[in-house]
Amino acid sequence: MAVDDVPSVAVPGTVLGPITKYAAGLGTHVHDGHVVSSLLGRVAVTPSARPPGPAKRLNKITGVAAEGSTTLSVTRHGKRREILPDVGNVVLARVVRLMPKQAIVVIQQVGDTVLQTEWQGVIRLQDVRATEKDKVKMYESFKPGDIVRAQVISLGDQANYYLSTAANEQGVIMATSEAGNDMVPVNWKEYKDPETGLTELRKVAKPS
């Protein structure tokens, strides 16, 4: 159950609360001093139950939280009929691996529905952009960890769905810089780290 100004539901990127007050749990990450949702789902607020013994070593993912702080986590909506991606569906997917001619992703959301099961998809080199396809380089379009908006163009084989990011509104919608900071899009092919000022190449999705 949410408390104070913590939202009861969240989408990827929703700011849930400051790390001075809350700790990042499952389905969240830390950015710019705040716990931020990584998923679409319900927000759970778990009061602190600090175990005895030495404190666990902090890492970059969890960040620094106040001692005895309440944990915020986001869980996918449950108890609903599982849907499967279908041709024409717009999906959100996370990039997990890059190869010279394709990007491997896991599909996490179909339309407005967060999936209970992550399905593997492939974005092939020829399906990254609608123009200048011969100039596309996979490592200049995506990076592991990116969240992309894509469209299912084929059911593919038993292991993969084939996805396209060719439309203007499709492509990377969330990206983390090499320095570990959330970036902002600056044009159709670049994201910028607001802290370092450095830019990185991506196939940027125009806001829909």
Residue, then its C-alpha position, 0 to 999 in steps of 0.5 A: m500500500a502506498v503512503d504519503d505522496v508515493p503513487s500506487v501505480a507506476v510506469p517506467g521512469t516514474v519518480l517514487g521518492p527520495i533515497t534519503k527516505y526510501a530504499a530501492g527494491l525490486g522493479t526500481h532503480v536509483h537516479d538523481g537521488h530518487v527511487v525510480s520505477s523500472l516497470l509498469g505495475r503496482v507500487a509496494v511500500t515495505p516498512s524497514a525490518r533491519p536485520p542484525g549484523p553488519a550492514k550490506r555493502l552498498n552498490k551503484i544499483t541500490g545507491v545510498a538510502a537512509e538507515g532504516s528506510t522504507t523499501l519501495s518496489v514495483t510488481r507487475h499486475g497479476k491475476r490477469r490472462e496472459i497475452l502473447p505479442d501479435v503482429g502489429n502490436v506495439v511493445l516495450a522491450r529491453v535490449v539484452r545483447l547486440m550482434p553485428k546484424q541484430a539486437i536481442v531483446v526481451i518483450q516486457q509490455v504489449g500495448d498497455t499490458v505488462l507481461q507476466t512472462e518475458w518473450q524474446g525478440v529480435i530487431r534485425l539490421q534492416d528493421v532498425r530504420a526506414t531510411e538509409k538502411d545501408k548505413v545502419k550500425m547496430y552498435e550505433s542504434f542500441k546498447p544493452g539495457d536500453i528500453v525500446r518501443a517497437q512493433v511486432i512485424s513477424l511471429g518469427d520462429q519458436a524462439n523469437y518475435y521479429l520487431s521493427t523500430a523503423a517508424n519515427e515514434q519507435g526506437v529507444i525511449m530510455a537509455t543509460s550512459e556509459a557513466g551510469n546516468d539516465m540520458v535525454p534525447v537531443n535529436w533523432k540519433e543521439y542521447k545526452d548525459p546531462e551530468t557529463g554533457l557527453t552524447e551517445l548514438r541511438k535510434v531515438a524514438k520520437p515521443s508518441 
